[in-house]
Amino acid sequence: VILIFRMRISEWINSDNQLMKSIGLFICSFSSTIAGHMLGNLIFILLLSPEPGLFITILFVSIIERIGISIGATFFATSFLIAVKKIYPELLN
């Protein structure tokens, strides 16, 4: 997703439209959350060699958890960028 929308995500995050800013930040936060999750899974597999069925059983819970974390990060980052833009407008130009 990042490779497909790489130029647009930057435009969306720097946009004055709140919806586009939120969409760009959600895509970034979801991608980074999933990347961290995959790294954690790889470390877990290398250290403990669990059964393959373990990951299938928790897949649904893990997807919901990562979407929730991404939504929370989007709310935080959107409000943070709006506040920074109002307080320090020269930083984001």
MIDOSE-1310 file (N, C-alpha, C; in nm, 2 decimals, decimal comma, always signed):
residues 93
vili	+0,08/-0,12/+0,00/+0,00/+0,00/+0,00/+0,09/+0,13/+0,00; +0,19/+0,12/+0,08/+0,28/+0,24/+0,08/+0,35/+0,26/-0,05; +0,39/+0,15/-0,12/+0,45/+0,17/-0,25/+0,36/+0,22/-0,36; +0,23/+0,18/-0,35/+0,13/+0,22/-0,45/+0,10/+0,37/-0,43
frmr	+0,08/+0,41/-0,30/+0,03/+0,55/-0,28/+0,14/+0,64/-0,22; +0,27/+0,61/-0,25/+0,37/+0,68/-0,18/+0,37/+0,83/-0,20; +0,35/+0,88/-0,32/+0,34/+1,02/-0,34/+0,21/+1,08/-0,29; +0,10/+1,01/-0,30/-0,02/+1,07/-0,26/-0,03/+1,07/-0,11
isew	+0,03/+0,98/-0,04/+0,02/+0,98/+0,11/+0,09/+1,11/+0,16; +0,20/+1,15/+0,11/+0,26/+1,27/+0,15/+0,17/+1,39/+0,12; +0,11/+1,40/+0,01/+0,01/+1,50/-0,02/-0,11/+1,50/+0,07; -0,16/+1,38/+0,10/-0,27/+1,37/+0,19/-0,24/+1,42/+0,33
insd	-0,12/+1,38/+0,38/-0,08/+1,42/+0,52/-0,06/+1,57/+0,53; -0,01/+1,63/+0,42/+0,01/+1,78/+0,42/-0,11/+1,86/+0,38; -0,22/+1,79/+0,35/-0,34/+1,85/+0,30/-0,41/+1,93/+0,41; -0,49/+2,03/+0,37/-0,57/+2,11/+0,47/-0,70/+2,04/+0,50
nqlm	-0,74/+1,94/+0,41/-0,86/+1,86/+0,43/-0,84/+1,76/+0,54; -0,92/+1,76/+0,65/-0,90/+1,68/+0,76/-0,92/+1,53/+0,73; -1,01/+1,50/+0,64/-1,04/+1,36/+0,60/-0,92/+1,30/+0,53; -0,86/+1,38/+0,43/-0,75/+1,33/+0,36/-0,62/+1,31/+0,45
ksig	-0,61/+1,41/+0,54/-0,50/+1,40/+0,64/-0,51/+1,27/+0,72; -0,64/+1,24/+0,77/-0,66/+1,12/+0,85/-0,64/+1,00/+0,77; -0,68/+0,99/+0,64/-0,66/+0,87/+0,56/-0,51/+0,85/+0,54; -0,43/+0,95/+0,51/-0,29/+0,94/+0,49/-0,22/+0,89/+0,62
lfic	-0,26/+0,94/+0,73/-0,20/+0,90/+0,86/-0,24/+0,76/+0,90; -0,37/+0,72/+0,87/-0,41/+0,58/+0,89/-0,33/+0,48/+0,81; -0,31/+0,51/+0,69/-0,23/+0,42/+0,60/-0,09/+0,41/+0,66; -0,03/+0,52/+0,70/+0,11/+0,51/+0,75/+0,11/+0,43/+0,88
sfss	+0,01/+0,46/+0,97/+0,01/+0,39/+1,10/-0,02/+0,25/+1,09; -0,11/+0,21/+1,00/-0,14/+0,07/+0,98/-0,02/-0,01/+0,92; +0,04/+0,05/+0,83/+0,16/-0,01/+0,77/+0,27/-0,04/+0,87; +0,30/+0,07/+0,95/+0,40/+0,05/+1,05/+0,36/-0,05/+1,16
tiag	+0,24/-0,05/+1,20/+0,19/-0,14/+1,30/+0,20/-0,28/+1,25; +0,16/-0,31/+1,13/+0,17/-0,44/+1,08/+0,32/-0,49/+1,06; +0,40/-0,39/+1,02/+0,54/-0,43/+1,01/+0,60/-0,47/+1,14; +0,57/-0,39/+1,25/+0,62/-0,43/+1,38/+0,56/-0,56/+1,43
hmlg	+0,44/-0,59/+1,39/+0,37/-0,71/+1,43/+0,44/-0,83/+1,36; +0,47/-0,81/+1,23/+0,54/-0,92/+1,16/+0,68/-0,95/+1,21; +0,75/-0,84/+1,25/+0,88/-0,86/+1,31/+0,87/-0,93/+1,44; +0,78/-0,90/+1,52/+0,76/-0,97/+1,65/+0,73/-1,12/+1,63
nlif	+0,64/-1,14/+1,53/+0,61/-1,28/+1,50/+0,73/-1,36/+1,45; +0,82/-1,30/+1,37/+0,94/-1,37/+1,32/+1,04/-1,39/+1,44; +1,05/-1,30/+1,53/+1,14/-1,32/+1,64/+1,08/-1,43/+1,73; +0,95/-1,43/+1,75/+0,88/-1,54/+1,83/+0,90/-1,68/+1,76
illl	+0,89/-1,68/+1,63/+0,91/-1,81/+1,56/+1,05/-1,86/+1,57; +1,15/-1,77/+1,56/+1,29/-1,81/+1,56/+1,33/-1,85/+1,70; +1,28/-1,79/+1,81/+1,32/-1,82/+1,94/+1,25/-1,94/+2,00; +1,12/-1,96/+1,97/+1,04/-2,06/+2,04/+0,99/-2,18/+1,95
spep	+0,99/-2,16/+1,82/+0,94/-2,26/+1,72/+0,80/-2,31/+1,76; +0,70/-2,23/+1,76/+0,57/-2,28/+1,80/+0,50/-2,35/+1,69; +0,39/-2,41/+1,72/+0,31/-2,48/+1,62/+0,25/-2,38/+1,52; +0,24/-2,42/+1,39/+0,18/-2,33/+1,29/+0,04/-2,29/+1,32
glfi	-0,04/-2,38/+1,38/-0,18/-2,35/+1,41/-0,20/-2,24/+1,51; -0,10/-2,21/+1,58/-0,11/-2,10/+1,68/-0,14/-1,97/+1,61; -0,07/-1,94/+1,50/-0,09/-1,81/+1,44/-0,23/-1,80/+1,37; -0,28/-1,91/+1,32/-0,41/-1,91/+1,26/-0,52/-1,89/+1,36
tilf	-0,50/-1,94/+1,48/-0,61/-1,92/+1,58/-0,61/-1,78/+1,63; -0,50/-1,71/+1,63/-0,51/-1,57/+1,68/-0,51/-1,46/+1,57; -0,52/-1,51/+1,45/-0,52/-1,41/+1,33/-0,63/-1,31/+1,34; -0,75/-1,35/+1,37/-0,86/-1,26/+1,37/-0,85/-1,16/+1,48
vsii	-0,81/-1,20/+1,60/-0,78/-1,11/+1,71/-0,67/-1,01/+1,68; -0,57/-1,06/+1,62/-0,46/-0,98/+1,59/-0,49/-0,87/+1,49; -0,57/-0,90/+1,39/-0,62/-0,80/+1,29/-0,70/-0,70/+1,35; -0,79/-0,73/+1,44/-0,88/-0,64/+1,51/-0,79/-0,55/+1,60
erig	-0,70/-0,61/+1,67/-0,61/-0,53/+1,76/-0,53/-0,43/+1,68; -0,47/-0,47/+1,56/-0,39/-0,38/+1,49/-0,47/-0,27/+1,42; -0,59/-0,29/+1,38/-0,68/-0,19/+1,33/-0,71/-0,09/+1,44; -0,74/-0,14/+1,56/-0,77/-0,05/+1,67/-0,65/+0,04/+1,71
isig	-0,53/-0,02/+1,71/-0,41/+0,06/+1,74/-0,39/+0,16/+1,63; -0,41/+0,13/+1,51/-0,40/+0,22/+1,40/-0,50/+0,34/+1,40; -0,62/+0,31/+1,44/-0,72/+0,41/+1,46/-0,68/+0,51/+1,57; -0,64/+0,45/+1,68/-0,59/+0,54/+1,79/-0,47/+0,62/+1,75
atff	-0,38/+0,57/+1,68/-0,26/+0,64/+1,63/-0,31/+0,75/+1,53; -0,41/+0,72/+1,45/-0,46/+0,82/+1,36/-0,52/+0,94/+1,43; -0,60/+0,91/+1,53/-0,66/+1,02/+1,61/-0,55/+1,11/+1,68; -0,46/+1,04/+1,74/-0,35/+1,12/+1,80/-0,27/+1,20/+1,70
atsf	-0,22/+1,13/+1,59/-0,14/+1,20/+1,50/-0,21/+1,32/+1,43; -0,34/+1,30/+1,39/-0,41/+1,41/+1,33/-0,43/+1,53/+1,42; -0,46/+1,50/+1,54/-0,48/+1,62/+1,63/-0,34/+1,68/+1,66; -0,24/+1,60/+1,67/-0,10/+1,65/+1,69/-0,06/+1,74/+1,58
liav	-0,08/+1,70/+1,45/-0,04/+1,77/+1,34/-0,12/+1,90/+1,33; -0,25/+1,90/+1,36/-0,33/+2,02/+1,36/-0,28/+2,12/+1,46; -0,24/+2,07/+1,58/-0,19/+2,16/+1,69/-0,06/+2,22/+1,65; +0,03/+2,14/+1,60/+0,16/+2,19/+1,56/+0,15/+2,29/+1,45
kkiy	+0,06/+2,27/+1,35/+0,04/+2,36/+1,24/-0,01/+2,50/+1,29; -0,10/+2,49/+1,39/-0,15/+2,62/+1,45/-0,05/+2,69/+1,53; +0,03/+2,62/+1,61/+0,13/+2,68/+1,70/+0,26/+2,72/+1,63; +0,30/+2,63/+1,54/+0,43/+2,66/+1,47/+0,40/+2,65/+1,32
pell	+0,34/+2,74/+1,25/+0,31/+2,73/+1,11/+0,43/+2,73/+1,02; +0,54/+2,78/+1,07/+0,66/+2,79/+0,99/+0,73/+2,65/+0,97; +0,70/+2,56/+1,06/+0,76/+2,43/+1,06/+0,71/+2,34/+0,95; +0,59/+2,35/+0,91/+0,52/+2,26/+0,81/+0,52/+2,32/+0,67
n	+0,59/+2,43/+0,65/+0,59/+2,48/+0,51/+0,70/+2,43/+0,43
